[in-house]
Amino acid sequence: MEPNPEVLYANPFSLLVIHNRGRILRLYTPFRVQCMESFGGWPAGTFVYVDAVLLHPKHRLLYHIGGQFYPFYYFRILLHI
């Protein structure tokens, strides 16, 4: 499992990331992320699904989860490759 790979590119329905081994992967929504701290009513460690991705000038990247947008830095992507 690789936490928080580097984000290269995003559109509303996918996210292009770089794995720590240099491998480029495209994640399509919905994809699973883990809460790194208690946030949005979820306890730390909870897994939730990202329905859409939005590029944002202030937060860089927002995840659409459960009908609301949240900054990406509250969550981690775990890759199983």
N, C-alpha and C positions, 0 to 999 in steps of 0.2 A: 504494500500500500504506500502510495506516494502522496503526502499532503501538499496542497497548494502549489501545483505546477505553475509556471509562468504563463500568463495570458498573452497571446499574440494578437488575436482578432476575435471579434464577436459580432454576431447579428442576432436578431430576436430569437432565433430558433437553434443556434449552435454557438459553440465557443471553441476556438482553436487554442490549444495549450501546448507547452513544451514540458515534457517529463524530465526529471533530473538526469536521466541518461541521454538526453538530447533528442529523444523521439518526439515528433510532432503528432498530436492527436486532435481530432475534432470530436467534441462531445455534443450530441444532439439532445435537445430537450424532449421529454423531461429527463434530467440527470440528478443523481443523488448527491447531497452535500451534508456535512455534519456541522452542527452548531458548536462553536468553540467556547462559547460562554452562554449563560442564560440570556435569552433575547427573544423578543416577539412572542412571549408566552411559552417558549420551549426551553426546557432545562438543557444545560451544557451536555454535549454528547448525543443529543437527539439527531436522528437522520430525517431530513425533509427533502422534497423534490422541487427542483427549479423548473418552472413552467415556461419562462421566457427570460431573456437577457437584454439589458438596456445599457448602452454606453451613456455616461453622465459626466459633465465637465467637473463637478465638485467631487463626487465619490468614485470616479473612474468607471465603475461597473456596478450595476444594480441587478439583483436577482428578483424575479417575480415568483413569490411563494405564497400559496394560500390566499391569492387575491390582492396582495400588497407587495410593494417593492422594498427591498432591504439591501444595504451596502454589502458587497461581496466579502469584506474583511471580517464579518461576523461568522463566516462559514469556511469550511475547508473541503476541498475536493479530494476524495480518496480514489486513486486509480488502482485497479487490480489487473496488472499486466505482467 
